Amino acid sequence: MSRPFARLGLIAVVGAAGLLLPALPARSADVYAGKTIDIIVGSAPGGGYDIYSRTIARHMAAHIPGNPAIIVKNMPGAGSGRTAQFIASIAPKDGTVIGAVFPGAIINPLLDEHTSVKYQPVDFAYLGTADNGTRICATYANSKIKTFADARARKAVVGASAAGGSTKDYALMLNHTAGAKFDVVTGYKGSLDITLAAERGEVDGLCGWDWSSVKSQKSDWLRDHKLNLLVQVSLEPEAELTKLGVPPVWQFIPDADDRKAVELVVGQQVFQRPYIAPPGTSADRVEILRSAFMATMHDPAFLADAEKTRIDVAPLPGAKVQDTVARLYATPSAIVARARRIIKP
């Protein structure tokens, strides 16, 4: 909070700093004292994004002057697009509503040429991301598809949510670029519903599943070897998965142009757990929330809670996420066009 004042120069330092600097904490406290902040999660209860948000909510208020109450609410639909639209057009712009959305809700308006969304992802105020990570394809233990080589040799039925969700887009992407033969069945609310369907034998498994969610949602399946980990999808290999013998997707994508398109799609994983405020939220409220978010990410109590909950924490600050989104939206049109094709049926 002190950096803007350092740029005012010698006159401001001599004549005003003594008056202005002490007033800032009081004003910040006045903003949120007695208030409630809603975190709107763009997925169903019990999923990875819900688990992250509830863990963050237990600790973030302590880092906001005025100690507001923080309540988590769920608004699933359209691969988090419903929540993104709410944050863009309906949510108050006073710093009392935060969105927790799939990265697909941020990148898909770029990748879907027929999109009907009415929001511009570059206009959101990004508060930070709790994780930047890796996604996997996996099947349940009773599936005949045990490896990615199996998935390239014969059909595997994978469950998926709506377009814009990674469970659909990633399966289609691997069909088009890596030789997979996934039969994608859509309509599931989220990863928990898909894993239940896999356990019942309705589907073989799913793709585009966040590795951190696997560990928090299905640690018992990992412990009891009930999951076949087929392939890892990320810009750089995940050491933990590599140690488990899970191959990186890049060894199955020989075409250079396909690789560039996949890199664009996978670029969203840099902000795997993004938190956003509405466009037009005042700079001072955004700064309060960004500072509180990053302070939470480094709070020993939060980190202990995260370890207990089995969620990974690899945060990036809001300004960096903001820049990353802007760069993705500046991608050359030819690469965007190819990326659009590889996530279509």
VENTAKA-V498787 format. One record per backbone hydrogen bond with DSSP energy under -0.5 kcal/mol. CO is the residue of the C=O (numbers start at 1). NH is the residue of the N-H. If there is no record, write none. Layout:
# VENTAKA-V498787
co=<CO | CO>
nh=<NH | NH>
This chain:
# VENTAKA-V498787
co=<2 | 3 | 3 | 4 | 5 | 6 | 9 | 10 | 11 | 12 | 12 | 16 | 16 | 17 | 19 | 20 | 20 | 21 | 21 | 22 | 23 | 24 | 25 | 26 | 27 | 28 | 29 | 32 | 35 | 36 | 37 | 38 | 38 | 39 | 39 | 40 | 41 | 41 | 44 | 47 | 48 | 49 | 50 | 51 | 52 | 53 | 54 | 56 | 56 | 57 | 59 | 60 | 61 | 63 | 64 | 66 | 69 | 71 | 73 | 77 | 77 | 78 | 80 | 81 | 82 | 83 | 84 | 85 | 86 | 86 | 93 | 96 | 98 | 99 | 99 | 100 | 101 | 102 | 102 | 103 | 103 | 104 | 107 | 107 | 108 | 111 | 112 | 119 | 120 | 121 | 124 | 125 | 127 | 128 | 129 | 130 | 131 | 131 | 134 | 135 | 136 | 137 | 137 | 138 | 139 | 140 | 144 | 147 | 148 | 149 | 150 | 150 | 151 | 156 | 156 | 157 | 157 | 158 | 160 | 162 | 165 | 165 | 166 | 168 | 169 | 170 | 171 | 172 | 173 | 174 | 174 | 181 | 182 | 183 | 183 | 184 | 185 | 190 | 191 | 192 | 193 | 194 | 195 | 196 | 197 | 197 | 197 | 198 | 204 | 205 | 206 | 208 | 209 | 210 | 211 | 212 | 213 | 214 | 218 | 219 | 220 | 221 | 221 | 222 | 226 | 227 | 228 | 228 | 230 | 231 | 232 | 232 | 233 | 237 | 238 | 239 | 240 | 241 | 242 | 245 | 247 | 248 | 249 | 250 | 252 | 255 | 256 | 257 | 258 | 259 | 260 | 261 | 262 | 263 | 265 | 266 | 267 | 268 | 269 | 269 | 271 | 273 | 274 | 275 | 275 | 276 | 277 | 278 | 282 | 283 | 284 | 285 | 286 | 287 | 288 | 289 | 290 | 291 | 292 | 293 | 294 | 296 | 299 | 300 | 301 | 302 | 303 | 304 | 305 | 306 | 306 | 316 | 317 | 318 | 319 | 320 | 321 | 322 | 323 | 324 | 325 | 327 | 328 | 332 | 332 | 333 | 334 | 335 | 336 | 337 | 338 | 339 | 340 | 341>
nh=<6 | 6 | 7 | 7 | 8 | 9 | 13 | 14 | 15 | 16 | 17 | 19 | 20 | 21 | 23 | 23 | 24 | 24 | 25 | 26 | 27 | 28 | 29 | 30 | 31 | 32 | 33 | 35 | 69 | 38 | 71 | 40 | 98 | 41 | 73 | 100 | 43 | 75 | 47 | 51 | 52 | 53 | 54 | 55 | 56 | 57 | 58 | 59 | 60 | 61 | 62 | 63 | 64 | 65 | 67 | 34 | 37 | 39 | 41 | 80 | 82 | 81 | 84 | 85 | 86 | 87 | 88 | 89 | 90 | 91 | 282 | 38 | 40 | 101 | 276 | 42 | 274 | 105 | 106 | 106 | 107 | 108 | 110 | 111 | 112 | 113 | 115 | 121 | 123 | 124 | 126 | 277 | 318 | 275 | 316 | 314 | 272 | 273 | 211 | 233 | 209 | 230 | 231 | 206 | 228 | 143 | 146 | 151 | 152 | 153 | 153 | 154 | 181 | 158 | 183 | 204 | 205 | 185 | 188 | 165 | 168 | 169 | 170 | 172 | 173 | 174 | 175 | 176 | 177 | 178 | 180 | 156 | 184 | 158 | 185 | 186 | 160 | 194 | 195 | 196 | 197 | 198 | 199 | 200 | 201 | 202 | 203 | 201 | 140 | 159 | 138 | 210 | 136 | 214 | 215 | 216 | 217 | 218 | 222 | 223 | 224 | 226 | 227 | 225 | 141 | 229 | 139 | 230 | 148 | 137 | 234 | 249 | 135 | 239 | 242 | 243 | 244 | 246 | 245 | 247 | 232 | 251 | 252 | 253 | 254 | 259 | 260 | 261 | 262 | 263 | 264 | 265 | 266 | 267 | 268 | 269 | 270 | 271 | 133 | 272 | 274 | 130 | 101 | 127 | 128 | 99 | 125 | 281 | 286 | 287 | 288 | 289 | 290 | 291 | 292 | 293 | 294 | 295 | 296 | 297 | 298 | 299 | 303 | 304 | 305 | 306 | 307 | 308 | 309 | 310 | 311 | 129 | 321 | 322 | 323 | 324 | 325 | 326 | 327 | 328 | 329 | 330 | 331 | 335 | 336 | 337 | 338 | 339 | 340 | 341 | 342 | 343 | 343 | 344>
